[in-house]
Amino acid sequence: MSLKFFKNAGLLLVVASLFFACNQGKGEDDRERAISFFIMEMAEDYESYLAKDFQKIDVDFLENQMVIYEQFAIVQDTTQRRLQLVDKLNLELSEELNEFRKSSYSIDEVDELLQFNAQLDLVLNESNESLENQLLASETAALHQLNEFLGLYNLSVFALDLSGEKKSYYYHKFELAGETREAIFEIDHQTEAILSYKEIG
């Protein structure tokens, strides 16, 4: 084989590698760079910015927060108590409700769980039954605290999507003009555009 062939083949491999990297590069590093660039552009300061910490906000991250773990456990408990009451009364649930029925849920299902609980309440109300007022009050208080805590991360119990299919949330600690700052960023996976951000602390 000629030297020219090897040169052309080598060039082709480089081009192919670059193409592959461009298509596979929608990873954590790319999103972190997109967040960094967003901050520098917004501040019009490309010199003093210093990244200190990045943390992807996912199910594991949230469920390791004791406040979230404890308050969400209360909400799950009231769900199970509803289901126990449904079973005790031999009430029928729709196929859709039965499909969502399980013994435990993850925090990113909290919005669906609220809808599930509301539908269970309707089923119970049709038989003039409901959870005890004390349990309902505990659930309401837990949801309030849960929503307040999630709000720190620019999240809500009423619309929580941590699937990572289309977007992700990141906590970022950084230094700008000598000042340490913290913020939460919502980033689109396809375009790597920052959809929203919220400074905290």
PAKOL-694772 format. One record per residue (C-alpha): residue number from 1; residue in three letters; x, y, z. Coordinates in nm, 2 decimals, padded with zeros to 4 digits, always signed. Layout:
! PAKOL-694772
MARBA seq type      u      v      w
MARBA NUM  ALA      X      Y      Z
...
This chain:
! PAKOL-694772
MARBA seq type      u      v      w
MARBA   1  MET +00.00 +00.00 +00.00
MARBA   2  SER +00.12 +00.35 -00.08
MARBA   3  LEU +00.22 +00.61 +00.18
MARBA   4  LYS -00.06 +00.83 +00.03
MARBA   5  PHE -00.32 +00.57 +00.11
MARBA   6  PHE -00.20 +00.56 +00.48
MARBA   7  LYS -00.22 +00.94 +00.50
MARBA   8  ASN -00.57 +00.95 +00.35
MARBA   9  ALA -00.68 +00.67 +00.58
MARBA  10  GLY -00.54 +00.84 +00.88
MARBA  11  LEU -00.72 +01.16 +00.78
MARBA  12  LEU -01.04 +00.97 +00.74
MARBA  13  LEU -01.00 +00.82 +01.09
MARBA  14  VAL -00.95 +01.16 +01.24
MARBA  15  VAL -01.26 +01.30 +01.06
MARBA  16  ALA -01.46 +01.00 +01.16
MARBA  17  SER -01.35 +01.03 +01.52
MARBA  18  LEU -01.44 +01.40 +01.53
MARBA  19  PHE -01.78 +01.32 +01.39
MARBA  20  PHE -01.84 +01.05 +01.64
MARBA  21  ALA -01.73 +01.28 +01.92
MARBA  22  CYS -01.97 +01.55 +01.81
MARBA  23  ASN -02.26 +01.31 +01.81
MARBA  24  GLN -02.16 +01.13 +02.13
MARBA  25  GLY -02.05 +01.44 +02.32
MARBA  26  LYS -02.37 +01.54 +02.48
MARBA  27  GLY -02.23 +01.42 +02.81
MARBA  28  GLU -02.17 +01.57 +03.15
MARBA  29  ASP -01.85 +01.75 +03.05
MARBA  30  ASP -02.03 +01.93 +02.76
MARBA  31  ARG -02.31 +02.04 +02.99
MARBA  32  GLU -02.07 +02.17 +03.25
MARBA  33  ARG -01.89 +02.36 +02.98
MARBA  34  ALA -02.22 +02.50 +02.86
MARBA  35  ILE -02.31 +02.62 +03.21
MARBA  36  SER -01.97 +02.78 +03.25
MARBA  37  PHE -01.99 +02.96 +02.92
MARBA  38  PHE -02.35 +03.08 +03.01
MARBA  39  ILE -02.22 +03.23 +03.33
MARBA  40  MET -01.93 +03.41 +03.17
MARBA  41  GLU -02.15 +03.54 +02.89
MARBA  42  MET -02.42 +03.67 +03.13
MARBA  43  ALA -02.16 +03.84 +03.35
MARBA  44  GLU -01.95 +03.95 +03.05
MARBA  45  ASP -01.66 +03.84 +03.26
MARBA  46  TYR -01.43 +03.58 +03.10
MARBA  47  GLU -01.13 +03.63 +03.33
MARBA  48  SER -01.24 +03.59 +03.70
MARBA  49  TYR -01.48 +03.30 +03.66
MARBA  50  LEU -01.37 +02.99 +03.85
MARBA  51  ALA -01.57 +02.66 +03.86
MARBA  52  LYS -01.56 +02.50 +04.21
MARBA  53  ASP -01.82 +02.23 +04.21
MARBA  54  PHE -02.08 +02.07 +03.98
MARBA  55  GLN -02.35 +01.83 +04.10
MARBA  56  LYS -02.61 +01.67 +03.88
MARBA  57  ILE -02.95 +01.68 +04.06
MARBA  58  ASP -03.09 +01.33 +04.01
MARBA  59  VAL -03.30 +01.08 +04.21
MARBA  60  ASP -03.00 +00.96 +04.41
MARBA  61  PHE -02.89 +01.31 +04.50
MARBA  62  LEU -03.24 +01.41 +04.62
MARBA  63  GLU -03.32 +01.09 +04.81
MARBA  64  ASN -02.99 +01.13 +05.00
MARBA  65  GLN -03.12 +01.46 +05.14
MARBA  66  MET -03.27 +01.36 +05.48
MARBA  67  VAL -03.55 +01.62 +05.46
MARBA  68  ILE -03.67 +01.48 +05.13
MARBA  69  TYR -03.63 +01.12 +05.24
MARBA  70  GLU -03.84 +01.18 +05.56
MARBA  71  GLN -04.12 +01.39 +05.41
MARBA  72  PHE -04.16 +01.18 +05.10
MARBA  73  ALA -04.18 +00.87 +05.33
MARBA  74  ILE -04.49 +01.03 +05.49
MARBA  75  VAL -04.65 +01.08 +05.15
MARBA  76  GLN -04.58 +00.72 +05.05
MARBA  77  ASP -04.72 +00.60 +05.38
MARBA  78  THR -05.06 +00.78 +05.33
MARBA  79  THR -05.07 +00.63 +04.98
MARBA  80  GLN -05.03 +00.28 +05.12
MARBA  81  ARG -05.30 +00.35 +05.39
MARBA  82  ARG -05.54 +00.46 +05.11
MARBA  83  LEU -05.47 +00.13 +04.93
MARBA  84  GLN -05.52 -00.07 +05.25
MARBA  85  LEU -05.86 +00.10 +05.29
MARBA  86  VAL -05.95 +00.02 +04.93
MARBA  87  ASP -05.86 -00.34 +04.98
MARBA  88  LYS -06.05 -00.36 +05.31
MARBA  89  LEU -06.36 -00.23 +05.15
MARBA  90  ASN -06.32 -00.45 +04.84
MARBA  91  LEU -06.33 -00.15 +04.61
MARBA  92  GLU -06.23 -00.19 +04.24
MARBA  93  LEU -05.96 +00.02 +04.09
MARBA  94  SER -05.93 +00.10 +03.72
MARBA  95  GLU -05.66 -00.07 +03.52
MARBA  96  GLU -05.46 +00.25 +03.50
MARBA  97  LEU -05.46 +00.29 +03.88
MARBA  98  ASN -05.36 -00.08 +03.93
MARBA  99  GLU -05.07 -00.03 +03.69
MARBA 100  PHE -04.93 +00.25 +03.91
MARBA 101  ARG -04.99 +00.06 +04.23
MARBA 102  LYS -04.67 -00.05 +04.41
MARBA 103  SER -04.52 -00.07 +04.75
MARBA 104  SER -04.27 +00.22 +04.71
MARBA 105  TYR -04.20 +00.51 +04.47
MARBA 106  SER -03.90 +00.72 +04.38
MARBA 107  ILE -03.90 +01.10 +04.44
MARBA 108  ASP -03.92 +01.18 +04.07
MARBA 109  GLU -04.27 +01.01 +04.07
MARBA 110  VAL -04.40 +01.25 +04.34
MARBA 111  ASP -04.62 +01.45 +04.09
MARBA 112  GLU -04.77 +01.13 +03.95
MARBA 113  LEU -04.82 +01.00 +04.31
MARBA 114  LEU -05.02 +01.32 +04.40
MARBA 115  GLN -05.25 +01.25 +04.11
MARBA 116  PHE -05.28 +00.88 +04.21
MARBA 117  ASN -05.37 +00.98 +04.57
MARBA 118  ALA -05.63 +01.22 +04.44
MARBA 119  GLN -05.79 +00.94 +04.23
MARBA 120  LEU -05.78 +00.70 +04.52
MARBA 121  ASP -05.96 +00.97 +04.73
MARBA 122  LEU -06.24 +00.98 +04.47
MARBA 123  VAL -06.28 +00.61 +04.48
MARBA 124  LEU -06.30 +00.62 +04.86
MARBA 125  ASN -06.54 +00.91 +04.86
MARBA 126  GLU -06.78 +00.72 +04.64
MARBA 127  SER -06.82 +00.48 +04.93
MARBA 128  ASN -06.83 +00.77 +05.19
MARBA 129  GLU -06.48 +00.67 +05.31
MARBA 130  SER -06.16 +00.87 +05.35
MARBA 131  LEU -05.83 +00.88 +05.54
MARBA 132  GLU -05.84 +01.01 +05.89
MARBA 133  ASN -05.81 +01.39 +05.91
MARBA 134  GLN -05.48 +01.36 +06.11
MARBA 135  LEU -05.32 +01.16 +05.84
MARBA 136  LEU -05.44 +01.40 +05.57
MARBA 137  ALA -05.30 +01.69 +05.78
MARBA 138  SER -04.96 +01.51 +05.81
MARBA 139  GLU -04.96 +01.45 +05.44
MARBA 140  THR -05.03 +01.82 +05.36
MARBA 141  ALA -04.76 +01.94 +05.59
MARBA 142  ALA -04.51 +01.69 +05.44
MARBA 143  LEU -04.59 +01.80 +05.09
MARBA 144  HIS -04.55 +02.16 +05.19
MARBA 145  GLN -04.20 +02.10 +05.34
MARBA 146  LEU -04.11 +01.88 +05.05
MARBA 147  ASN -04.21 +02.14 +04.80
MARBA 148  GLU -04.02 +02.41 +04.99
MARBA 149  PHE -03.70 +02.20 +04.99
MARBA 150  LEU -03.73 +02.11 +04.62
MARBA 151  GLY -03.78 +02.48 +04.55
MARBA 152  LEU -03.42 +02.54 +04.66
MARBA 153  TYR -03.33 +02.34 +04.35
MARBA 154  ASN -03.58 +02.51 +04.13
MARBA 155  LEU -03.80 +02.20 +04.14
MARBA 156  SER -04.16 +02.14 +04.24
MARBA 157  VAL -04.37 +01.84 +04.36
MARBA 158  PHE -04.63 +01.93 +04.10
MARBA 159  ALA -04.40 +01.89 +03.80
MARBA 160  LEU -04.08 +01.69 +03.86
MARBA 161  ASP -03.89 +01.52 +03.57
MARBA 162  LEU -03.56 +01.37 +03.66
MARBA 163  SER -03.56 +01.11 +03.38
MARBA 164  GLY -03.28 +01.29 +03.20
MARBA 165  GLU -03.43 +01.21 +02.87
MARBA 166  LYS -03.46 +01.57 +02.75
MARBA 167  LYS -03.31 +01.79 +03.02
MARBA 168  SER -03.11 +01.78 +03.34
MARBA 169  TYR -03.06 +01.99 +03.65
MARBA 170  TYR -02.73 +02.09 +03.79
MARBA 171  TYR -02.61 +02.25 +04.11
MARBA 172  HIS -02.30 +02.47 +04.04
MARBA 173  LYS -02.07 +02.64 +04.29
MARBA 174  PHE -01.84 +02.90 +04.13
MARBA 175  GLU -01.64 +03.21 +04.19
MARBA 176  LEU -01.70 +03.53 +04.00
MARBA 177  ALA -01.51 +03.86 +04.06
MARBA 178  GLY -01.38 +03.71 +04.38
MARBA 179  GLU -01.73 +03.63 +04.51
MARBA 180  THR -01.84 +03.27 +04.57
MARBA 181  ARG -02.18 +03.20 +04.43
MARBA 182  GLU -02.42 +02.90 +04.39
MARBA 183  ALA -02.69 +02.84 +04.14
MARBA 184  ILE -02.92 +02.57 +03.99
MARBA 185  PHE -02.93 +02.53 +03.61
MARBA 186  GLU -03.18 +02.35 +03.39
MARBA 187  ILE -03.01 +02.25 +03.06
MARBA 188  ASP -03.16 +02.10 +02.74
MARBA 189  HIS -02.98 +01.79 +02.62
MARBA 190  GLN -03.02 +01.84 +02.25
MARBA 191  THR -02.92 +02.20 +02.22
MARBA 192  GLU -02.73 +02.24 +02.55
MARBA 193  ALA -02.91 +02.56 +02.60
MARBA 194  ILE -02.98 +02.68 +02.96
MARBA 195  LEU -03.35 +02.67 +03.00
MARBA 196  SER -03.36 +02.83 +03.35
MARBA 197  TYR -03.13 +02.92 +03.64
MARBA 198  LYS -03.17 +03.02 +04.00
MARBA 199  GLU -02.91 +03.16 +04.23
MARBA 200  ILE -02.92 +03.02 +04.58
MARBA 201  GLY -02.76 +03.09 +04.92
